[in-house]
């Protein structure tokens, strides 16, 4: 195999470059946000399973690569600063754990020892910074990228990866527009908001028998997109939208909107946004005596919602993408390994970024190459059994079949699975 320097370097060269590079070590837990990790060697369809003890030991002390190993960088981008840092760190930890796991097992491509490194970047959930970070990852010659978290960041950044012929796999971007731009480089390992909105609408109309349904969104691409998909599906199901209000993704006080909603006396309110706004919204709604059930998508369905929503938590129903960890064959084992590595529970999306790394490595093996364009081509024909389920992509880069959605409520401040809706 003729390895191009543009994409990989030897360990000796990597050491020399370290003084000029401020990237985090792949074995170094990122500071600041809650650390989370997912480990299930069974997710690697092409690699032998490792025991929990083996994975924990390798995670605590990552193996030292052979001096003749070739360094291959996989990019990861998420907000590691700002209000969504807890979710961004969760994403990064998922990707990092997969890299550590694969390194512990050993990776060889075309007879050459490969040492994977995670090129972790912070986009601060800001579209402009997201584009700049995408340009940096391309300049770093990553073989592929896992990210971004927010639809509003993923969509503009995707043009950079497309121009560079570098694959981008998101474990969190749900807006349908992400894969509808005609780029051959965009993939996601999660369902879209069209599917998520339809599931929430079905629950509101058929299960809750909502007669007066109000929609609130945070004006973000994600929040408004999910809210609109929900509203469209409610009408298609024979329901009625009694009002649609908008706030912002920076709002903290919702009293004006809630007083307006209270006059409508809705039985269901759907909130399109993230946990940092959805939790306080539910809490303030309860404080004002609003009896309506509060629905939300994956953005609010995090481990932090218990703190953010307070005593209003039992009134919230949200969706998780895919099948929730409690229902996965290796979910409980994964959680134990994750917590042993990062000393914190899984927030939300880490299983998907974990799987995304394995999809990239699976493509490297099938392509027998570490060159980004060849790996990109192989990703398009993925047929992989991951932790989160079977992964294969349609011609747009979406999951074939649309993927499962899990309905969640909360018992004793912990997530409880109501139902799993499969395609």
Legacy VTK file of the C-alpha trace (Angstrom):
# vtk DataFile Version 3.0
C-alpha trace
ASCII
DATASET POLYDATA
POINTS 423 float
0.000 0.000 0.000
1.377 3.383 -0.951
0.319 5.691 1.872
0.024 9.340 1.013
1.646 11.689 3.523
-1.325 14.039 3.123
-3.520 11.657 5.052
-1.246 9.803 7.455
2.104 10.092 9.160
4.371 7.704 10.976
4.535 7.695 14.763
7.994 9.298 14.655
6.669 12.154 12.542
3.633 12.510 14.799
5.875 12.993 17.821
7.743 15.752 16.028
4.472 17.424 15.118
3.082 17.267 18.653
4.732 20.515 19.762
3.031 22.406 16.957
-0.372 20.884 17.552
-2.761 21.495 20.438
-5.036 18.531 19.783
-6.161 16.413 22.724
-4.535 13.047 23.222
-6.852 10.236 22.330
-6.238 8.740 25.769
-6.886 11.962 27.644
-10.451 12.569 28.837
-11.611 16.034 27.794
-12.169 18.401 30.676
-15.117 20.641 31.409
-18.240 18.719 30.457
-19.607 15.466 31.756
-17.552 12.614 30.399
-19.247 9.687 28.848
-18.119 6.637 26.989
-19.416 3.690 25.211
-17.669 0.445 24.907
-18.969 -2.688 23.362
-16.463 -4.633 21.365
-19.365 -6.624 19.983
-20.242 -3.568 17.915
-17.198 -4.237 15.775
-18.604 -6.676 13.280
-15.188 -7.301 11.855
-13.230 -7.426 15.111
-13.176 -10.047 17.885
-15.094 -9.127 21.027
-13.085 -7.884 23.987
-14.046 -8.539 27.579
-15.207 -5.687 29.802
-11.985 -5.994 31.789
-9.909 -5.790 28.628
-11.739 -2.693 27.416
-11.572 -0.976 30.803
-7.873 -1.652 31.077
-7.168 -0.433 27.562
-9.274 2.678 28.083
-7.540 3.568 31.328
-4.142 3.113 29.777
-4.217 3.229 25.993
-1.674 1.014 24.239
1.549 2.553 23.059
1.665 2.259 19.265
4.528 0.544 17.511
7.187 2.932 16.272
6.515 1.921 12.684
2.727 2.356 12.931
0.987 4.811 10.635
-1.107 7.521 12.311
-4.572 7.955 10.816
-6.754 10.771 12.104
-10.531 10.612 12.379
-12.113 14.009 12.960
-14.793 14.708 15.523
-16.691 17.976 15.925
-19.280 19.033 18.507
-19.911 21.922 20.899
-17.418 21.461 23.738
-18.109 24.936 25.088
-21.336 26.774 25.714
-24.782 25.570 26.773
-24.643 22.321 24.799
-21.188 21.254 25.950
-22.615 18.340 27.960
-24.083 16.842 24.789
-21.011 17.655 22.707
-18.729 16.001 25.233
-20.992 12.958 25.208
-20.568 12.753 21.436
-16.809 13.090 21.630
-16.540 10.468 24.345
-18.446 7.988 22.244
-16.063 8.475 19.330
-13.043 8.432 21.622
-14.044 5.157 23.246
-14.412 3.472 19.872
-10.942 4.665 18.871
-9.438 3.391 22.124
-11.191 0.068 21.714
-9.956 -0.432 18.164
-6.435 0.598 19.158
-6.462 -1.955 21.967
-7.512 -4.700 19.554
-4.995 -3.661 16.903
-5.691 -2.475 13.378
-3.868 -3.432 10.187
-4.668 -2.136 6.706
-2.960 -3.727 3.705
-0.308 -5.217 5.969
0.526 -1.928 7.689
-0.041 -1.306 11.417
-2.440 1.621 11.888
-2.649 3.852 14.944
-5.894 5.833 15.112
-6.084 9.300 16.621
-9.160 11.395 17.316
-8.809 14.937 15.959
-11.329 16.537 18.338
-12.606 20.043 17.622
-15.070 22.440 19.264
-17.610 24.211 17.041
-19.410 25.865 20.028
-22.740 25.135 18.227
-21.942 28.124 16.004
-22.342 27.786 12.203
-19.447 30.135 11.373
-17.110 28.385 13.750
-18.358 25.059 12.422
-17.263 25.990 8.913
-13.860 27.135 10.198
-13.402 23.889 12.119
-14.373 21.866 9.045
-11.688 23.672 7.093
-9.195 22.859 9.863
-10.052 19.155 9.768
-9.601 19.079 6.008
-6.226 20.791 6.487
-5.395 18.132 9.104
-5.990 15.461 6.422
-8.463 13.441 8.444
-9.664 10.251 6.785
-13.306 11.060 7.685
-15.308 13.178 10.152
-17.848 12.310 12.841
-20.133 15.309 13.483
-21.469 17.910 13.839
-24.105 17.870 16.598
-26.425 20.691 15.504
-28.256 20.715 12.180
-27.568 24.451 11.893
-23.830 23.704 12.012
-23.713 20.405 10.135
-25.474 21.756 7.072
-23.087 24.672 6.237
-20.025 22.604 7.257
-21.064 19.771 4.946
-20.127 21.879 1.890
-16.510 22.003 3.102
-16.308 18.217 3.423
-18.006 17.736 0.075
-15.517 19.996 -1.683
-12.646 18.051 -0.076
-14.150 14.612 -0.832
-14.086 13.696 2.886
-16.913 11.627 4.400
-19.010 13.230 7.154
-21.071 10.917 9.371
-23.347 12.574 11.909
-24.770 10.815 14.945
-27.063 13.722 15.831
-28.030 15.833 12.791
-31.728 15.117 12.225
-32.937 17.887 9.892
-33.908 16.210 6.584
-32.142 18.942 4.578
-28.727 17.663 5.706
-28.769 14.758 3.251
-30.885 16.453 0.589
-28.172 18.751 -0.752
-26.865 16.336 -3.356
-23.521 15.758 -1.595
-22.113 12.248 -1.774
-20.144 12.867 1.439
-23.032 13.277 3.930
-24.266 10.330 6.021
-26.138 9.899 9.294
-26.618 6.896 11.572
-29.878 8.192 13.086
-33.474 8.749 11.930
-34.573 12.141 10.581
-37.002 14.643 12.066
-39.623 13.614 9.516
-39.759 10.225 11.214
-39.383 11.595 14.729
-42.107 14.201 14.207
-44.516 11.577 12.905
-43.958 9.354 15.972
-44.546 12.249 18.377
-47.665 13.298 16.449
-49.040 9.771 16.567
-48.531 9.678 20.324
-50.205 13.087 20.772
-53.256 12.294 18.649
-53.805 8.561 19.137
-52.428 7.809 22.612
-53.012 11.096 24.447
-56.101 11.861 22.330
-55.079 15.509 22.207
-57.825 17.857 21.049
-56.012 21.173 21.490
-52.347 20.796 20.591
-49.954 23.736 20.799
-46.483 23.807 19.226
-43.515 25.850 20.495
-40.125 26.004 18.787
-36.796 27.635 19.640
-36.335 29.148 16.144
-33.265 26.994 15.455
-32.986 24.871 12.323
-33.391 21.780 14.485
-36.168 23.020 16.767
-38.284 24.666 14.102
-37.714 21.807 11.678
-38.881 19.185 14.188
-41.831 21.346 15.287
-42.978 21.783 11.682
-42.685 18.047 10.974
-44.723 17.358 14.117
-47.428 19.883 13.186
-47.668 18.508 9.652
-48.041 14.953 10.964
-50.676 15.998 13.533
-52.863 17.443 10.779
-52.292 14.358 8.611
-53.441 12.202 11.553
-56.684 14.139 11.903
-55.563 16.351 14.797
-55.667 20.113 15.141
-52.908 22.594 15.964
-54.406 25.235 18.271
-51.369 27.516 18.155
-47.702 27.759 17.221
-45.376 29.973 19.277
-41.684 30.742 18.842
-38.960 31.534 21.356
-35.169 31.362 20.940
-32.532 28.789 21.775
-31.060 31.267 24.288
-34.303 31.992 26.170
-34.594 31.382 29.904
-37.906 33.042 30.760
-41.002 31.605 29.063
-43.724 33.216 31.166
-45.109 35.448 28.385
-45.480 32.532 25.964
-46.817 30.200 28.653
-49.465 32.718 29.788
-50.605 32.988 26.179
-50.673 29.196 25.824
-52.574 28.790 29.103
-55.479 30.784 27.699
-55.858 28.149 24.970
-56.044 25.407 27.632
-54.206 22.826 25.532
-53.990 19.184 26.518
-50.672 18.700 24.684
-47.737 21.085 24.107
-44.886 20.030 21.841
-41.560 21.834 22.395
-39.047 21.827 19.532
-35.593 22.554 20.951
-32.807 21.313 23.216
-32.783 20.273 26.878
-31.275 23.565 28.090
-34.472 25.368 27.012
-36.988 22.507 27.024
-36.321 21.623 30.666
-36.905 25.160 32.018
-39.926 25.493 29.705
-41.545 22.402 31.262
-40.623 23.564 34.780
-42.118 27.022 34.285
-45.232 25.524 32.656
-45.848 23.411 35.750
-45.266 26.418 38.024
-48.004 28.312 36.148
-50.424 25.427 36.621
-50.397 24.280 32.992
-51.713 20.698 32.995
-50.843 19.852 29.391
-48.466 16.980 28.683
-45.133 18.339 27.396
-43.691 16.486 24.391
-40.203 16.912 22.945
-37.758 15.323 20.581
-34.294 13.871 21.035
-32.876 17.322 21.770
-34.521 17.470 25.194
-34.272 13.746 25.961
-30.960 13.853 27.828
-29.818 12.677 31.238
-29.642 16.357 32.286
-33.384 16.843 31.779
-34.052 15.514 35.287
-32.208 18.514 36.725
-33.401 21.037 34.152
-37.120 20.188 34.380
-37.209 19.666 38.152
-40.574 18.537 39.522
-42.137 18.866 36.055
-40.147 15.865 34.790
-42.991 13.307 35.205
-45.093 15.432 32.835
-42.553 15.150 29.987
-42.508 12.584 27.183
-39.666 12.711 24.681
-38.166 10.636 21.901
-34.801 8.957 21.626
-33.333 8.144 18.252
-33.063 4.448 17.516
-33.609 1.810 20.186
-32.800 2.998 23.713
-29.842 1.411 25.488
-32.047 -0.584 27.919
-33.586 -2.399 24.946
-30.328 -3.117 23.095
-28.756 -6.562 23.444
-25.456 -5.049 24.572
-26.894 -1.823 26.000
-26.461 -2.552 29.699
-22.934 -3.846 29.171
-22.143 -0.789 27.096
-23.344 1.566 29.832
-21.152 -0.148 32.415
-18.059 0.149 30.230
-18.886 3.735 29.364
-19.282 4.770 32.975
-16.148 2.891 33.998
-14.163 4.883 31.433
-15.635 8.358 31.902
-17.192 8.178 35.389
-20.487 9.603 34.173
-23.696 8.232 32.607
-24.422 8.299 28.897
-26.115 11.598 28.085
-27.764 10.852 24.759
-25.916 10.445 21.465
-22.673 8.682 22.373
-23.800 5.265 21.023
-24.232 6.795 17.574
-20.854 8.529 17.410
-19.333 5.278 18.687
-20.956 3.408 15.807
-19.921 6.102 13.332
-16.247 5.488 14.122
-16.714 1.774 13.600
-18.427 2.423 10.258
-15.399 4.458 9.163
-12.947 1.755 10.237
-15.086 -0.925 8.583
-14.900 1.111 5.356
-11.112 1.415 5.700
-10.869 -2.358 5.959
-13.110 -3.007 2.973
-11.331 -0.369 0.889
-7.970 -1.722 2.111
-6.933 1.913 2.224
-6.592 4.921 4.498
-7.074 7.434 1.674
-10.149 9.593 2.309
-11.719 9.318 -1.194
-11.468 5.508 -1.163
-12.862 5.302 2.360
-15.721 7.599 1.313
-16.637 5.267 -1.541
-16.630 2.264 0.793
-18.855 4.020 3.352
-21.575 4.298 0.734
-21.830 0.491 0.578
-21.813 -0.036 4.356
-23.564 -3.168 5.649
-22.676 -3.145 9.330
-24.163 -4.452 12.577
-23.421 -1.831 15.217
-24.316 -1.280 18.835
-27.368 0.762 17.802
-28.523 -1.720 15.169
-27.961 -2.531 11.526
-26.427 0.313 9.524
-26.682 0.721 5.766
-27.298 3.877 3.756
-29.632 4.842 0.936
-28.519 6.950 -2.007
-28.841 10.162 0.029
-26.831 8.902 3.002
-29.813 8.269 5.299
-30.408 5.007 7.143
-32.247 2.512 4.999
-35.671 1.891 6.481
-35.665 5.165 8.422
-34.629 3.729 11.784
-36.446 3.126 15.048
-37.733 5.773 17.475
-38.094 5.207 21.234
-40.733 6.996 23.302
-39.470 7.905 26.767
-41.009 9.119 29.999
-39.384 9.391 33.419
-39.807 7.314 36.570
-37.880 8.214 39.730
-35.865 10.755 37.685
-34.701 8.036 35.290
-35.624 7.325 31.699
-38.365 4.756 31.176
-39.170 3.212 27.795
-42.834 3.601 26.841
-42.563 2.049 23.411
-40.177 1.400 20.532
-41.615 2.280 17.123
-39.884 0.443 14.307
-40.235 1.235 10.581
LINES 1 424
423 0 1 2 3 4 5 6 7 8 9 10 11 12 13 14 15 16 17 18 19 20 21 22 23 24 25 26 27 28 29 30 31 32 33 34 35 36 37 38 39 40 41 42 43 44 45 46 47 48 49 50 51 52 53 54 55 56 57 58 59 60 61 62 63 64 65 66 67 68 69 70 71 72 73 74 75 76 77 78 79 80 81 82 83 84 85 86 87 88 89 90 91 92 93 94 95 96 97 98 99 100 101 102 103 104 105 106 107 108 109 110 111 112 113 114 115 116 117 118 119 120 121 122 123 124 125 126 127 128 129 130 131 132 133 134 135 136 137 138 139 140 141 142 143 144 145 146 147 148 149 150 151 152 153 154 155 156 157 158 159 160 161 162 163 164 165 166 167 168 169 170 171 172 173 174 175 176 177 178 179 180 181 182 183 184 185 186 187 188 189 190 191 192 193 194 195 196 197 198 199 200 201 202 203 204 205 206 207 208 209 210 211 212 213 214 215 216 217 218 219 220 221 222 223 224 225 226 227 228 229 230 231 232 233 234 235 236 237 238 239 240 241 242 243 244 245 246 247 248 249 250 251 252 253 254 255 256 257 258 259 260 261 262 263 264 265 266 267 268 269 270 271 272 273 274 275 276 277 278 279 280 281 282 283 284 285 286 287 288 289 290 291 292 293 294 295 296 297 298 299 300 301 302 303 304 305 306 307 308 309 310 311 312 313 314 315 316 317 318 319 320 321 322 323 324 325 326 327 328 329 330 331 332 333 334 335 336 337 338 339 340 341 342 343 344 345 346 347 348 349 350 351 352 353 354 355 356 357 358 359 360 361 362 363 364 365 366 367 368 369 370 371 372 373 374 375 376 377 378 379 380 381 382 383 384 385 386 387 388 389 390 391 392 393 394 395 396 397 398 399 400 401 402 403 404 405 406 407 408 409 410 411 412 413 414 415 416 417 418 419 420 421 422
